[in-house]
Amino acid sequence: MSSTRTRKKTSVGQVSFVGAGPGDEGLLTLRAVERLAEASTVVVDQTDRERLVATRCPEDVEIVDAGFGEDGQPMTRAARAKIVVRAAKKGGRVVRLMDGDPATFTGLAEEIAACRKEGIGFEIVPGVSAATAVPAYAGIPLTPAGTSSVHVVHPHGVTVDWALHADAQSSVVVLGGVDEIVDAAAGLLRAGRAGSTPVAVTSKGTTTEQRTVSCTLAEVAKAVPAARLERPVTAVVGAAAGLREVGAWFETKPLFGWRVLVPRTKQQAGSMVSRLTEHGATAEVVPTISVEPPRTPHQIEKAVKGLVTGRYEWIGFTSVNAVRAIREKFEEFGLDARAFAGLKVAAVGGVTAEALREWGIEPDLVPSGETEQSAQGLLDIWPPFDEVLDPIDRVFLPRADIATDTLVAGLQAGGWEVDDVTAYRTVRAAPPAADVREAIKTGQFDAVVFTSSSTVRNLVGIAGKPHPTTIVACIGPATAKTAEEHGLRVDVLAPEPNTEALVQALAEYGTGVRLSAVEAGEPVLRPSQRKGAARRTAK
């Protein structure tokens, strides 16, 4: 587990029945996030909730599986209730994580009754129900003009009187699996619902694996099984389903369903991952470098002390890692951002500048435009030393051990004395897991985004070349040149050297792929779904 948040003390035996929504973690309520952060025990019955628990709960949380018994069979509601009670008697905050909304089609009634019987306090944290969220993500408004009612049916294990749901003015939402959807369609037809009634069937709704099949009620028996949809499945029957073609928005995102490789450290990849997710992609971060402290701390410690005593006129940060290294050294010495008072601060690129602002420091000098991300860009706008205007002629540059000499040489040419200090070391990261290496080589990733030449060299070094079908996107010409030198064909080049422009350029490429397929009357395929491509090389 990755969370390090401090857990609040709660009363012994408190149970929170928390709705986890239908799949998209962005649909968690604020209260659900709070309760997960406080949990000492989480009781789950869905294995695909592991990532949610890993990212939202404390590191030492106990996870209790209430999905299947030792015999491999699904647990009964009564058995799950006993597990919840047993966990609560150990004390602490117990979160019973339930799909969708706890109050709809779950074992909530049995579990709260068991808690009440044992004198265990509980609360119910509502969640977003699949009955409304999945149709919304499929672009289906459930109550268009002329709709008199919405019927939600979960036919698993019960006999349904479909005549109660055959009104032509109603929208019927059916939750279950493919067989249950087919049986529901047959029941509605027998009850008199017209065979021409529109139907939309969605699997794995609200996730980037979402798929929707549109047909008529009479066509369900053939069309839905043929689509091989995976559970969970949600069907909408009625005039509302016919609006999907107009309302579809989630599955038509530029990078919907794309699996994108991000070769950066997790600390650096956050904003890029968020932007890729906004465009419908699933981003997977594979660190290609490891950032480590200098082998001997004497030089950096001396420079930090000199900063405090007024040795420098300027300090220049060329990366987020440099900001982090100095901040950690400040904390070690009991210093804070006030020590920068009277010091001029320069930063390469908006990301580095933002890292400084988060520390409470507003940089005085930040390059913009095409040279925003380069040391040369910073050098171009750095004023030369002026004996009259500058009381001190020295600059402090905390950098990586492998940094180039461009900035140092340029500053010295401008009359500055430069303390070029190793603030951190960059070493090649360990190879990723075997399944990730296999995915890279066999084309299971749809795209890879390179943000520097070193990410290209290091990824190829630790994991091998991306497969020919994988779209290669580069942040700038230098990175693209390195990719081509390693035998890769660059498909996407950012118009500006920053991660936001890089992701936007990849999204525009994805839009082009989708439009071309639609105009040709062909299915929209992700790059990883294209078969038989020969390995591409740079021309």
C-alpha positions as CSV (number, residue, x, y, z in Angstrom):
1,M,0.0,0.0,0.0
2,S,1.3,3.5,-0.9
3,S,-0.7,5.8,1.4
4,T,1.0,7.2,4.4
5,R,-1.8,9.3,5.9
6,T,-2.2,9.3,9.6
7,R,-5.2,7.3,10.7
8,K,-7.7,8.9,13.1
9,K,-8.7,7.0,16.2
10,T,-12.3,5.7,16.1
11,S,-14.5,4.0,18.6
12,V,-14.3,0.2,18.9
13,G,-16.6,-1.7,16.7
14,Q,-17.6,1.1,14.3
15,V,-18.5,-0.2,10.8
16,S,-18.9,2.1,7.7
17,F,-20.8,0.5,4.9
18,V,-19.2,2.5,2.0
19,G,-20.4,2.6,-1.6
20,A,-17.5,2.2,-4.0
21,G,-19.4,3.2,-7.1
22,P,-19.5,1.1,-10.3
23,G,-15.8,1.2,-11.2
24,D,-14.4,4.7,-11.9
25,E,-12.6,5.8,-8.7
26,G,-13.5,9.4,-9.6
27,L,-17.1,8.6,-8.6
28,L,-16.2,8.0,-4.9
29,T,-17.8,10.5,-2.6
30,L,-15.8,12.7,-0.3
31,R,-17.1,10.8,2.7
32,A,-16.0,7.5,1.2
33,V,-12.5,8.8,0.7
34,E,-12.4,10.0,4.3
35,R,-13.5,6.6,5.6
36,L,-11.1,4.6,3.5
37,A,-8.2,6.9,4.8
38,E,-9.2,6.0,8.4
39,A,-9.8,2.3,7.9
40,S,-8.0,-0.3,10.0
41,T,-9.8,-3.1,8.3
42,V,-11.5,-3.2,4.8
43,V,-13.9,-6.0,4.0
44,V,-14.3,-6.5,0.2
45,D,-16.1,-9.0,-2.0
46,Q,-14.7,-7.8,-5.3
47,T,-11.1,-8.6,-6.2
48,D,-10.8,-5.7,-8.7
49,R,-11.0,-3.3,-5.7
50,E,-7.4,-4.0,-4.7
51,R,-6.0,-0.9,-6.4
52,L,-8.7,1.3,-4.7
53,V,-7.7,-0.1,-1.3
54,A,-4.0,0.3,-2.1
55,T,-4.2,3.9,-3.1
56,R,-6.8,5.1,-0.6
57,C,-6.1,3.2,2.7
58,P,-3.3,3.3,5.3
59,E,-0.3,1.1,4.6
60,D,-1.0,-1.3,7.4
61,V,-4.7,-1.8,6.7
62,E,-6.0,-5.3,7.0
63,I,-7.9,-6.6,3.9
64,V,-10.5,-9.2,4.5
65,D,-11.9,-11.1,1.5
66,A,-15.6,-11.8,1.8
67,G,-16.1,-12.8,-1.9
68,F,-15.5,-16.5,-1.8
69,G,-15.2,-19.2,0.9
70,E,-12.4,-21.8,1.3
71,D,-14.3,-24.1,-1.1
72,G,-14.1,-21.5,-3.8
73,Q,-17.8,-20.9,-3.9
74,P,-19.3,-17.4,-3.5
75,M,-20.2,-16.6,0.1
76,T,-23.8,-16.2,1.2
77,R,-25.0,-12.8,2.5
78,A,-25.3,-14.4,6.0
79,A,-21.6,-15.5,5.8
80,R,-20.5,-12.0,4.8
81,A,-22.4,-10.5,7.7
82,K,-20.6,-12.8,10.1
83,I,-17.2,-11.7,8.6
84,V,-18.1,-8.0,9.1
85,V,-19.2,-8.6,12.7
86,R,-16.0,-10.6,13.4
87,A,-13.8,-7.7,12.0
88,A,-15.7,-5.1,14.0
89,K,-15.1,-6.9,17.3
90,K,-11.4,-6.5,16.8
91,G,-11.9,-2.7,17.2
92,G,-10.9,0.2,15.0
93,R,-12.6,1.5,11.9
94,V,-14.1,-1.2,9.7
95,V,-15.0,-0.3,6.2
96,R,-17.3,-2.7,4.4
97,L,-16.7,-1.7,0.7
98,M,-19.7,-2.4,-1.5
99,D,-20.1,-2.0,-5.2
100,G,-22.3,0.9,-6.4
101,D,-24.6,2.2,-3.7
102,P,-24.8,0.0,-0.6
103,A,-28.6,0.4,-0.4
104,T,-29.3,-1.2,-3.8
105,F,-28.9,-4.9,-4.6
106,T,-26.4,-5.7,-1.9
107,G,-26.4,-7.6,1.3
108,L,-26.7,-4.4,3.3
109,A,-30.0,-5.4,5.1
110,E,-28.5,-8.6,6.4
111,E,-25.2,-7.0,7.4
112,I,-26.7,-4.1,9.3
113,A,-29.1,-6.5,11.1
114,A,-26.1,-8.6,12.2
115,C,-24.3,-5.5,13.5
116,R,-27.4,-4.3,15.4
117,K,-27.8,-7.7,17.0
118,E,-24.3,-7.6,18.3
119,G,-24.5,-4.0,19.5
120,I,-22.0,-2.8,16.9
121,G,-22.3,0.8,15.7
122,F,-22.5,1.5,12.0
123,E,-23.1,4.1,9.4
124,I,-24.1,4.0,5.7
125,V,-22.1,6.0,3.2
126,P,-24.1,6.2,0.0
127,G,-22.4,5.6,-3.3
128,V,-23.1,6.1,-7.0
129,S,-25.3,3.3,-8.3
130,A,-24.4,1.5,-11.6
131,A,-28.1,1.8,-12.5
132,T,-27.6,5.5,-13.2
133,A,-23.9,5.9,-13.6
134,V,-23.4,3.3,-16.3
135,P,-26.1,4.6,-18.6
136,A,-24.7,8.1,-18.1
137,Y,-21.2,7.0,-19.1
138,A,-22.8,5.3,-22.1
139,G,-24.4,8.7,-23.1
140,I,-27.9,7.6,-22.2
141,P,-30.3,10.0,-20.4
142,L,-32.7,7.7,-18.6
143,T,-35.7,10.1,-18.7
144,P,-36.1,11.7,-22.1
145,A,-39.4,13.5,-22.9
146,G,-42.3,11.0,-22.9
147,T,-40.7,8.7,-20.2
148,S,-43.1,8.1,-17.3
149,S,-40.8,6.0,-15.1
150,V,-37.5,4.2,-14.6
151,H,-37.5,0.5,-13.6
152,V,-34.4,-1.0,-12.1
153,V,-34.3,-4.8,-12.2
154,H,-31.7,-7.2,-10.8
155,P,-33.1,-10.6,-11.9
156,H,-30.4,-12.8,-10.3
157,G,-31.9,-15.6,-8.3
158,V,-35.5,-14.2,-8.4
159,T,-38.5,-14.7,-10.7
160,V,-39.5,-11.4,-12.4
161,D,-43.0,-10.6,-13.6
162,W,-41.9,-8.7,-16.7
163,A,-45.4,-7.5,-17.4
164,L,-44.8,-4.9,-14.6
165,H,-42.0,-3.4,-16.8
166,A,-43.6,-3.7,-20.3
167,D,-45.0,-0.1,-20.4
168,A,-43.7,1.5,-23.6
169,Q,-43.2,4.8,-21.8
170,S,-40.8,3.4,-19.2
171,S,-37.0,3.0,-19.2
172,V,-35.9,-0.4,-17.9
173,V,-32.4,-0.8,-16.5
174,V,-31.4,-4.5,-16.1
175,L,-28.3,-5.3,-14.0
176,G,-26.5,-8.7,-14.2
177,G,-24.7,-10.9,-16.7
178,V,-25.3,-11.6,-20.4
179,D,-27.6,-14.6,-19.8
180,E,-29.8,-12.5,-17.5
181,I,-30.0,-9.7,-20.1
182,V,-31.0,-12.2,-22.8
183,D,-33.7,-13.7,-20.4
184,A,-34.9,-10.2,-19.6
185,A,-35.3,-9.3,-23.3
186,A,-37.3,-12.5,-23.8
187,G,-39.5,-11.8,-20.8
188,L,-40.2,-8.2,-22.0
189,L,-41.1,-9.5,-25.5
190,R,-43.5,-12.0,-24.1
191,A,-45.0,-9.3,-21.9
192,G,-45.8,-7.2,-25.0
193,R,-42.9,-4.8,-25.3
194,A,-42.3,-4.0,-29.0
195,G,-39.4,-5.9,-30.7
196,S,-38.3,-2.6,-32.2
197,T,-37.6,-1.0,-28.8
198,P,-34.1,0.3,-28.6
199,V,-31.6,-1.4,-26.3
200,A,-28.1,-0.5,-25.2
201,V,-26.0,-3.1,-23.3
202,T,-22.8,-1.9,-21.5
203,S,-20.1,-4.1,-19.9
204,K,-17.6,-2.9,-17.3
205,G,-19.3,0.5,-17.3
206,T,-17.4,3.7,-16.2
207,T,-14.0,2.0,-16.7
208,T,-11.7,2.3,-19.7
209,E,-12.7,-1.2,-20.6
210,Q,-16.3,-0.1,-21.1
211,R,-18.0,-1.5,-24.2
212,T,-21.6,-0.8,-25.4
213,V,-23.7,-2.8,-27.9
214,S,-26.7,-1.1,-29.4
215,C,-29.6,-3.1,-30.9
216,T,-33.3,-3.7,-30.7
217,L,-35.1,-5.8,-28.2
218,A,-35.8,-8.5,-30.8
219,E,-32.0,-8.6,-31.6
220,V,-30.7,-9.0,-28.1
221,A,-30.7,-12.8,-28.1
222,K,-28.2,-12.9,-31.0
223,A,-26.3,-9.5,-30.7
224,V,-25.5,-9.6,-27.0
225,P,-24.0,-13.1,-26.8
226,A,-22.1,-12.5,-30.0
227,A,-20.4,-9.4,-28.5
228,R,-18.9,-11.6,-25.7
229,L,-19.4,-8.9,-23.1
230,E,-17.8,-9.4,-19.7
231,R,-19.6,-8.9,-16.3
232,P,-20.8,-6.7,-14.9
233,V,-23.4,-5.9,-17.6
234,T,-26.0,-3.1,-17.6
235,A,-28.8,-2.9,-20.1
236,V,-31.1,0.0,-20.9
237,V,-34.4,-0.8,-22.6
238,G,-36.6,1.9,-24.0
239,A,-36.6,5.1,-26.0
240,A,-33.7,6.4,-23.9
241,A,-31.3,3.8,-25.3
242,G,-32.0,5.2,-28.8
243,L,-30.2,8.4,-27.8
244,R,-26.9,6.8,-27.3
245,E,-25.5,7.7,-30.7
246,V,-26.1,11.4,-29.9
247,G,-25.0,11.3,-26.3
248,A,-22.0,9.0,-26.4
249,W,-19.0,10.8,-24.8
250,F,-17.0,8.5,-22.7
251,E,-16.2,5.8,-25.2
252,T,-15.4,8.4,-27.9
253,K,-12.6,10.1,-25.9
254,P,-9.5,10.5,-28.0
255,L,-7.5,7.8,-26.2
256,F,-10.3,5.8,-24.8
257,G,-9.1,2.4,-23.7
258,W,-5.5,3.1,-24.7
259,R,-2.8,1.6,-22.5
260,V,0.0,4.3,-22.4
261,L,3.5,3.7,-21.1
262,V,5.0,6.6,-19.1
263,P,8.7,6.1,-18.6
264,R,9.2,8.5,-15.7
265,T,9.5,8.4,-11.9
266,K,6.1,8.3,-10.1
267,Q,6.9,11.7,-8.5
268,Q,7.4,13.3,-12.0
269,A,4.5,11.5,-13.8
270,G,1.6,12.7,-11.7
271,S,0.3,15.5,-13.9
272,M,0.9,13.5,-17.1
273,V,-1.0,10.5,-15.7
274,S,-3.9,12.8,-14.8
275,R,-4.0,14.3,-18.3
276,L,-3.9,10.9,-20.0
277,T,-6.7,9.7,-17.8
278,E,-8.8,12.8,-18.8
279,H,-8.5,11.6,-22.4
280,G,-9.7,8.1,-21.6
281,A,-6.3,6.3,-21.4
282,T,-4.9,4.1,-18.7
283,A,-1.3,5.3,-17.9
284,E,1.3,2.9,-16.5
285,V,4.4,4.4,-15.0
286,V,7.7,2.6,-15.5
287,P,10.6,4.4,-13.8
288,T,13.7,4.5,-16.0
289,I,15.9,6.3,-13.6
290,S,16.5,6.2,-9.8
291,V,17.3,9.4,-8.0
292,E,19.8,9.0,-5.2
293,P,21.7,11.4,-2.9
294,P,25.3,12.4,-3.7
295,R,27.9,9.8,-2.7
296,T,29.4,12.4,-0.3
297,P,27.2,15.2,1.1
298,H,30.0,17.6,2.0
299,Q,29.7,19.8,-1.1
300,I,25.9,20.2,-1.1
301,E,25.9,20.9,2.7
302,K,28.6,23.6,2.3
303,A,26.6,25.2,-0.6
304,V,23.4,25.3,1.4
305,K,25.2,26.9,4.4
306,G,26.6,29.5,1.9
307,L,23.1,30.2,0.7
308,V,22.0,31.0,4.2
309,T,25.0,33.3,4.9
310,G,24.6,35.3,1.7
311,R,27.3,33.8,-0.5
312,Y,25.1,33.8,-3.6
313,E,23.2,36.3,-5.8
314,W,21.4,33.6,-7.7
315,I,20.3,30.0,-7.3
316,G,19.3,28.1,-10.5
317,F,17.0,25.0,-10.5
318,T,17.1,22.9,-13.7
319,S,14.7,20.2,-12.5
320,V,12.1,19.1,-10.0
321,N,14.6,16.7,-8.6
322,A,17.0,19.6,-7.8
323,V,14.2,21.4,-5.9
324,R,13.4,18.3,-4.0
325,A,17.0,17.7,-3.1
326,I,17.5,21.2,-1.7
327,R,14.2,21.1,0.1
328,E,15.2,17.8,1.8
329,K,18.5,19.3,2.8
330,F,16.7,22.4,4.2
331,E,14.4,20.2,6.3
332,E,17.5,18.3,7.6
333,F,19.0,21.6,8.7
334,G,15.8,22.9,10.2
335,L,15.4,25.6,7.5
336,D,12.4,26.7,5.4
337,A,11.7,28.9,2.4
338,R,12.5,32.1,4.4
339,A,16.2,31.4,3.9
340,F,15.7,32.4,0.2
341,A,15.0,36.0,1.3
342,G,17.1,38.4,-0.9
343,L,18.2,35.6,-3.2
344,K,17.2,35.6,-6.9
345,V,15.7,32.3,-8.1
346,A,15.8,30.9,-11.6
347,A,14.0,27.8,-12.9
348,V,14.0,25.8,-16.1
349,G,10.4,25.1,-17.2
350,G,7.0,25.4,-15.8
351,V,7.0,22.1,-13.9
352,T,10.2,23.1,-11.9
353,A,8.7,26.6,-11.3
354,E,5.5,25.0,-9.9
355,A,7.6,22.8,-7.6
356,L,9.2,26.0,-6.2
357,R,5.8,27.7,-5.8
358,E,4.5,24.7,-3.8
359,W,7.4,25.4,-1.5
360,G,6.4,29.0,-1.2
361,I,9.0,30.4,-3.6
362,E,8.1,32.5,-6.6
363,P,11.0,32.2,-9.2
364,D,12.3,35.4,-10.7
365,L,13.4,33.9,-14.0
366,V,11.6,31.2,-16.0
367,P,12.1,30.7,-19.8
368,S,9.1,30.4,-22.0
369,G,8.3,29.2,-25.6
370,E,10.2,26.5,-27.4
371,T,13.2,26.7,-25.1
372,E,11.2,26.5,-21.9
373,Q,12.5,23.1,-20.9
374,S,16.2,23.6,-21.8
375,A,19.2,25.0,-19.9
376,Q,19.9,27.0,-23.1
377,G,16.5,28.7,-22.7
378,L,17.4,29.8,-19.2
379,L,20.8,31.0,-20.3
380,D,19.3,33.1,-23.1
381,I,17.3,35.2,-20.6
382,W,19.9,35.2,-17.7
383,P,21.3,38.7,-17.3
384,P,25.1,39.1,-17.3
385,F,26.9,40.1,-14.2
386,D,26.8,43.8,-13.5
387,E,29.4,45.2,-11.0
388,V,27.0,48.1,-10.2
389,L,23.7,46.3,-10.0
390,D,24.9,42.9,-8.6
391,P,26.5,43.1,-5.1
392,I,27.5,39.4,-5.4
393,D,28.9,37.6,-8.4
394,R,28.2,34.0,-7.5
395,V,25.6,31.5,-8.7
396,F,24.6,28.3,-7.0
397,L,23.5,25.5,-9.4
398,P,22.3,22.3,-7.6
399,R,22.1,19.7,-10.3
400,A,22.4,16.1,-11.3
401,D,25.8,14.4,-11.5
402,I,25.3,13.9,-15.3
403,A,24.2,17.5,-16.1
404,T,25.8,19.1,-19.2
405,D,28.1,22.1,-19.0
406,T,26.1,24.4,-21.2
407,L,24.6,26.4,-18.5
408,V,27.8,26.7,-16.4
409,A,29.9,27.8,-19.4
410,G,27.3,30.3,-20.5
411,L,27.0,31.9,-17.0
412,Q,30.8,32.1,-16.7
413,A,31.0,33.8,-20.1
414,G,28.5,36.3,-18.7
415,G,30.8,37.2,-15.8
416,W,29.4,35.0,-13.1
417,E,31.2,32.7,-10.7
418,V,29.4,29.4,-10.6
419,D,29.2,26.7,-7.9
420,D,28.1,23.7,-9.9
421,V,27.1,21.3,-7.1
422,T,26.0,17.7,-7.4
423,A,22.6,17.7,-5.5
424,Y,21.6,14.2,-6.6
425,R,22.7,11.3,-8.7
426,T,20.7,9.7,-11.5
427,V,21.2,6.0,-12.0
428,R,19.4,3.6,-14.4
429,A,16.5,2.0,-12.7
430,A,16.1,-1.7,-12.2
431,P,14.2,-3.5,-15.1
432,P,10.4,-3.6,-14.7
433,A,8.6,-6.8,-13.9
434,A,8.7,-9.6,-16.5
435,D,5.1,-9.1,-17.5
436,V,5.7,-5.4,-18.2
437,R,8.7,-6.1,-20.3
438,E,6.7,-8.7,-22.2
439,A,3.9,-6.1,-22.7
440,I,6.4,-3.6,-24.1
441,K,8.0,-6.0,-26.5
442,T,4.8,-7.6,-27.8
443,G,2.7,-4.5,-28.4
444,Q,0.3,-4.6,-25.5
445,F,0.9,-0.9,-25.0
446,D,-0.9,1.4,-27.4
447,A,1.6,4.3,-26.9
448,V,4.7,5.4,-25.1
449,V,5.4,9.0,-24.2
450,F,9.1,10.1,-24.0
451,T,9.9,13.3,-22.1
452,S,13.7,13.3,-22.6
453,S,16.5,11.5,-24.5
454,S,17.5,9.7,-21.3
455,T,14.0,8.2,-20.9
456,V,14.4,6.7,-24.4
457,R,17.9,5.3,-23.8
458,N,17.1,4.0,-20.3
459,L,13.7,2.4,-21.3
460,V,15.4,0.5,-24.2
461,G,18.2,-0.4,-21.9
462,I,16.1,-1.9,-19.1
463,A,13.1,-3.2,-21.1
464,G,13.9,-3.3,-24.8
465,K,12.4,-1.5,-27.8
466,P,8.6,-0.9,-27.8
467,H,6.8,-3.0,-30.4
468,P,6.2,-1.6,-33.9
469,T,2.5,-1.1,-33.4
470,T,3.1,1.1,-30.3
471,I,2.7,4.8,-31.0
472,V,5.8,6.8,-30.1
473,A,5.3,10.3,-28.8
474,C,8.2,12.6,-28.0
475,I,8.4,16.0,-26.2
476,G,10.8,17.7,-28.6
477,P,13.2,17.3,-31.5
478,A,16.2,16.2,-29.4
479,T,14.1,13.4,-27.8
480,A,12.7,12.4,-31.2
481,K,16.2,12.2,-32.6
482,T,17.3,9.9,-29.9
483,A,14.3,7.7,-30.4
484,E,15.1,7.5,-34.1
485,E,18.7,6.6,-33.3
486,H,17.4,3.7,-31.3
487,G,15.4,2.4,-34.3
488,L,12.0,3.8,-33.4
489,R,9.7,5.8,-35.7
490,V,8.3,8.9,-34.1
491,D,4.6,9.3,-34.7
492,V,3.8,12.3,-32.5
493,L,5.9,15.3,-31.7
494,A,4.8,17.9,-29.2
495,P,4.5,21.4,-30.7
496,E,5.9,22.8,-27.4
497,P,8.4,21.1,-25.1
498,N,6.1,20.4,-22.1
499,T,4.1,17.5,-20.9
500,E,0.7,19.2,-21.4
501,A,1.5,19.8,-25.1
502,L,2.8,16.2,-25.4
503,V,-0.4,14.6,-24.1
504,Q,-2.6,17.0,-26.2
505,A,-0.6,16.0,-29.3
506,L,-1.1,12.3,-28.6
507,A,-4.8,12.9,-28.0
508,E,-5.1,14.7,-31.3
509,Y,-3.4,11.7,-33.0
510,G,-6.0,9.4,-31.3
511,T,-8.8,11.6,-32.6
512,G,-7.4,11.3,-36.1
513,V,-7.3,7.5,-35.8
514,R,-10.9,7.4,-34.7
515,L,-12.2,9.7,-37.4
516,S,-10.4,7.9,-40.1
517,A,-11.9,4.6,-39.0
518,V,-15.4,6.0,-38.7
519,E,-15.2,7.7,-42.2
520,A,-14.0,4.4,-43.7
521,G,-16.8,2.5,-42.0
522,E,-14.3,0.4,-40.2
523,P,-14.3,-0.5,-36.5
524,V,-12.2,1.8,-34.3
525,L,-9.2,-0.2,-33.2
526,R,-6.5,0.8,-30.7
527,P,-2.9,0.4,-31.9
528,S,-2.4,-2.7,-29.8
529,Q,-5.4,-4.3,-31.6
530,R,-3.8,-4.0,-35.0
531,K,-2.2,-7.3,-36.1
532,G,0.5,-8.4,-38.4
533,A,2.5,-5.2,-38.4
534,A,6.2,-5.4,-39.3
535,R,8.7,-3.8,-37.0
536,R,9.1,-0.2,-37.8
537,T,12.4,1.5,-38.0
538,A,13.4,5.1,-38.5
539,K,14.0,6.1,-42.1
